[in-house]
């Protein structure tokens, strides 16, 4: 990824040229024609933000540059295009993704309207829909696009394309770089001492976070153990078959594995494997119950969002957190009934310095805990707009607690040409130019 020092050196050479070109283009006579998407795609392969000259009143060059720097610093495959209001929107997102040929999340503002779509590998369709809905009420283009990028960087998986940092090496002030290196070398001894102090402080903070998290995980393990104790099943009972016994054994093994993993946990991110084991065990009990009651075996679903101790979810329901936007969350049968009756769900709360709070508003240490339960790519979409979702996007969080809570560890930003599943984009967004609800046609997946 391009370093801030490198960008600063290059910007002094590149910005004046770009600015001059923009002035010439903006001053060109004649009516504006539809933007050639191949030009937009070419620009996006080199930089994450493109602003059409005819739409420069929407986002200034300085604001576009700041937005691009934010995306590059996060090293995420997020693309933003700002186009004039008369740009045709039929299959716009799909065509832009196809011509750019890079896996990622694409947000496009056309006049006063905004929509987005993503490859399923970097963000699920529902998460994109939630993200678009959360920024539709922003007051102006700059605020909307910054809100979109901030939320996207907290939730998108993968890495930025290498083309954003390739090339551009001509004209670099080598002498300046050497001088900077000499300054760094002179301060090497002091820097080493600072690193040692920071490392000790970091280790102490991780130990404190793990101890705070241990209380919650021990509660989860105890609750699952009590669930096993209450189970009225015996492997030798009449009617028990090998499949039932296998489900029961898997549940017991998951319980023992969770205890063993928690005993060996040394860092907060180690907790993810513990809650994964507990989720596996509860699903085995769900399968066992279905076999004993002669019902069809359930599909594997994530735990109830409000409290994973409720067991695997039975449906996805719309829920709006306080001061947040609506999103689809997996819920257990009991919470589904509560929501249908207009009551509040039973939410897992944990102790914080401000009293009992829902786990998603309790601090960064709960990211690994939630990541183990909600593996497979749904967690970022669920946490959009929450404190935990915001914290998980911070570079410090990634360093402290690991970044493995997204979409299977997929490394995005790959150049894939047009060889991708266009069905992932759900028609490519924008369908026929229908901008219902402020978007194009709901965006989502490509």
N, C-alpha and C positions, 0 to 999 in steps of 0.2 A: 504494500500500500504506500502511496506517495506520502512522504513525511511532511510536516508543516514547514520545516526549513526549506525543503526542496520546492514546495509549492510557492513559498514566499519568493524565492529566487526567480522561479519561472513566471510568476504573476507580473513581476516588474517588466518582463519582456513581452508577455502575451497580451495583457489587458489593454495597453494603448492600441495595439493592432486591432483587437476585437472591437474596441469602442469606435475606432475610426470606421471600420466596416459597418457597424450598426448605424452610424450617422448617415453614411452614404446610402445604405439600403432604405432607411426610414424616409430619406428625402427623395426617393425615386418616384417619379410621377406615374399616374395611371391607377386604375382601380385594382384592388387586391384580388388575386386569384386564389383558389383553394390551395392550401399548402401541400406541397409534394411530400408525401409521407416517407419516401425514400431519403429525402434530405433530412427529415426529422430523425429517422432511424440512424442515419450516418452520424448525425450529431450526438445522439444518445449513446452510441458505441464509444464515443470519446469523452463524454461528460454526462452526468446523471440528470441535468436540468437543461431543457431547451425552451426558449421563449421566442415565438415567431415575432419578427419585427413589427408586424401589424397588430400584435397584442402586447406591445411593450408598455402600454399604459396599465396593464394588469400587474406586471411585476418588473421592477426596475432591474437594470443589469447588476447593480450592487446587491440587491436582494436575491437575485437568481444565483449570483456567485456565492453568497453566504449559505444559501440553501444547498448548493452543490457541495460546498466544503463540509457541511454537516453530514451529508450522505457519505462522502468519501472517508471522512474521519471514522464513521461507524463501520465502514467496510461491508455495506449491505447492498444487495441488488435491487435498489429502489430507483425508479425512473419517473421523471415528472416532465410533462409537456404542457405548455400554455399556448393555445391556438386562438385565432380570431373567431368571433361569433358566427361567421358565415361558413365555417369549416363543415363540410358534410360529415355526418356522424354514423352513417350506415357502416356497421362492422369496423368502426374506427379502432377500437382497442385491439381486436384480433389482427387487423391488418398491420397496425403499428408493431405489435409483438412479433408477427411473422417477418416483417422486413428488418427489424432490429436483430432478431435471431439470438437473443440473449434471455436466458431464463431469469424471471424476476417478477416484481410487483410494479405495475404501470399505473400511474395516476395522470389523468388528462383533464385539464380545464379548458372548456370551449365557451368563450364569452362568459356568461354568468353561471354556467353549468359545470358540474364536476362529476366524474365517475372514475372507477378503477377496476382493474382485474389482475389476476396473478396466476402463474403456473401453480398447480396443486402442490408441487414439490416444495414451494417456499411459503405458501399460505393457503389454507383451506378456503373454499368459496364462502362459507358462512362467516369466517373471520374477516374476509374482505368486505362483505356486505355490512357487517357491524362497524368496520372502520369507516366506510363511506358515509354511513348514516351519522356517525359521531362528528363529522366535520361539515355537514351540510348547512348548519346554522351559523357558521363562522361569518363574521361581519364583512370582511373584505378579502380579496384574492391572496394577499400576503399572509394574513392570519390563517386562512383556510389551508393553503399549501404548507405552511409551517406546522399547523396542527396535524395534517395528514402525514407529513414526513416524520414528525416526532412520534406519533403513534405507530407508524409503520416500522420505524427502526426499533421500537420496543418489541415488535411481534413477528417480523419477517425472519425467515430462516435463510441460510446460505451466505455467500460472500460476494463482494463486488467483482465485476468482470475485470480481468487483468488489463484490458485495453484502456481502462481509466488511468492507469499508471504507466503504461508502455509508451515509448516514444517520447518526444519532447526533450530529449537530453541535449540537443544542439544548443549551443549558446549559454550553457550553464557556467557561472563564474567559478571555475575550478579553484582559483586563488582564494576566493571567499570561503569555499568549503574547507580548504586546507587550513585557513586561518581559524575557522570555527573549530576544526579538529584540534588545533594547538591549544585553544582556550579550554576545550573539554579535557585534554590531557593534563593541563596544568592544575585543573581542579579535581583530578582523579582521586587523590587521597581523601579529600573531603567528601566526595560523592560516595566513595566506598563506605565511609563511616555512616553516612546518611542512609544508605541502602540497608546496612545492618540494623540500624535503629528502626527503620520502617518495617523490616522483616520481622523483628521481634514484636512490634506493635500489631502487625498484621496477624501473626500467629496467636497473640493474646485475644484479639477480636474474634478470630475463628473459634477459639476454644469457648469463649463466652457465648457465641451464637449457637454452637453445638449444644451447650448445656441448656440454653433456653429451649431449643428444639427438642431436646431429649424428653422433656416433660410431656410434650404433646405426643410424641411417638410412643412413649411408654403407655400413655392412655389408650392409644390405638391398639397396641399389642394386647393390653389387658382386656379391652372390649372384645377383641376377636377371640381371645382365649375363653371369655365368659360365653360367647356365642357357641363355641365348640362344646363347652360343658352343658349348655342347655339343649344341645341337639339330641333328639330321641332316636338315635340310630345306633345299631350295633351291627358290625360286619357279619355276625352269624345269625341275625334275626331271620325269620321266615320271609321269603320274597326278595331278600338281598341278592343281587347278582354281582358279577365281576366288575361291571361298569360302575355300579354304585360304590363298591369297595374301593375302586380306583379313585373316584371323586373324593371319597372320605380320606384316603391316604394322602392325596395331593393337598387337601386342606390342612391336615396335620403337619405335613412337611413344610408348607408355607409358613405356618405358625412358628415352627422350630427355626426355620431359616430366618424369619424376621427377628427373632430374639438373638440369634447368633450374629447377624449382621449389625444389629444395633449395639451389641456388646463390643464389636470390633470397630465401630465408627470412630474416626479420628478427625474428620472434617465435616462441615455441614452438608456438602454434596454427597457424602456417603449415605445420607439418609434416603436418598432417592431409591436405592435398591431395597431398602426396608419397606417403604410404602408400596413399591411394586410387588413385593412378595405378599403383602397383606391384601392387595387388590386381587392377585391371583388366587389366594385362598378363599376369599369371599365369592369369587366367581365359581370356584369348584363346589362350594356349598349350594349355590344357585342351581348348578347342573344336577347335583344330587337331589335336591328338592323336586326338580322337574321329573327326574326318572322315577322317584318314589310315588309321585302323583300321576304318573303316566301322561304327562304333558309333553309337547314338543320341546326339544332342547332350546334354551334361549341363545340368542346371538351374544357375542362378547361386546359389552358396552362399558363405558367408563363408570366410575362410581358417581353417586349423587354429588352434584357440585356443592350443595350447601353443607354437607357433612359426609365425607367418604365412609364414615362408619355406618351410614344408612344402607350400604351395599350397592350393587350395580344399579344403574339407572334403568328405568323402564320406558322413558320417553324424553324428548327434547321439548322444553316449554320456554315461552318468552318471559323474560324477567328483566326488570329495570332496577338497577341499584340506585340508592339515594344519590341525587346529583349526577347521575350517569345516563347512559343511553341504553336502549333496549338491546338485548342479545339473546340468542338461543343457548340454553344451558341444559345439561343432562340432569334429570331429577328422578328420585325414587317415587314409588307409588304414593306414599304418605304426603310428600311435599307437592306432588302433582295435584292431589286433592285439595291441599291447603291453598295453592295458587288459584285453582278453579273456583274456590269459594271466596276468593278475595282476601284470604288471610296471609300472614307472613309465613315463609318457610322456617323450618327449624335450622338455624345457622350455627356452624361450628365457630365458637368464639374461643379466643386464647387470651392469656394475660399479657398486658403491655404496661408501659409506664403511665399510660393514660386510662387504665382500667381495661375491662374486657372489651375486645373488639373482634369483628369477623376476621378470619385468618387472612383474607385478601387485603386487609387494611392494618396488618400487625407488624410489618417489617420484612426486610429482605431474606431473613433466615428461613422463611417458610416457602421460598421458591423450590428448593430441593424436595421438601415434603410434598408439595402439591404436584411437582413434576413427576414423582413416582406414581402417583395415583392417576394423573391425567396424561399419560404418555401417548404418543402417536400423533401429535400435532394439533390437539385442540386447545391446549392450555393458553397460548397467547390470545386467541380469539375470545376466550372466556374472560380474560383479565384486562381487556382493553378498558382504559379509564380508571382502573383501580390503583391503589398505592403500590401493591405488589407488582402489578404489570408495569408501572412506571419505573420502579426500582430495578426490575429485571433487565431493563434496557441500558442501564448505566454501565460504562466500561468497568467501573470498580466492582459492580456486581458480577460481571462475567469473570473477572479475575478471582474474586473471592469464592464464588459458589458454582462456577462452571457454567457453560452455555448450553448444556444438553437437554433443554426443556422444550425444544421446538419440534422440528419435523424429521425425526429419525436421524439427526446428524447430517442431513443433506448439505452438501456444499454447493450453493447456488451460484448464479452469475456465470454459468458456463455458456459458451457460444454454441448454440445448437442449430443455427440456421432456421429453416422453416420446418425442420423435421421434429415436430412435437405433436402431442395430441391436442388438436384444436378443440376437441370436446371439453377439455379442462376449462376452457374459457367460457363455456356455456353460451356459445354463439358469438363470443367476442365482445359482448357489451354493446351498447349504443343501439341495439336492434332497430333499424329503420328510422333512427333519429327520434325515438320516443323518449323524451327526457322526463318521464314521470318521477315526481318526488325530488327533483333537483339533479338526479343522475341521468344517465343515458338510457340504460334499460336494466339497471340493477348491478351491472358489472359482475363481480364475483370471480368466477374462474374462466379461463380462456376456452 
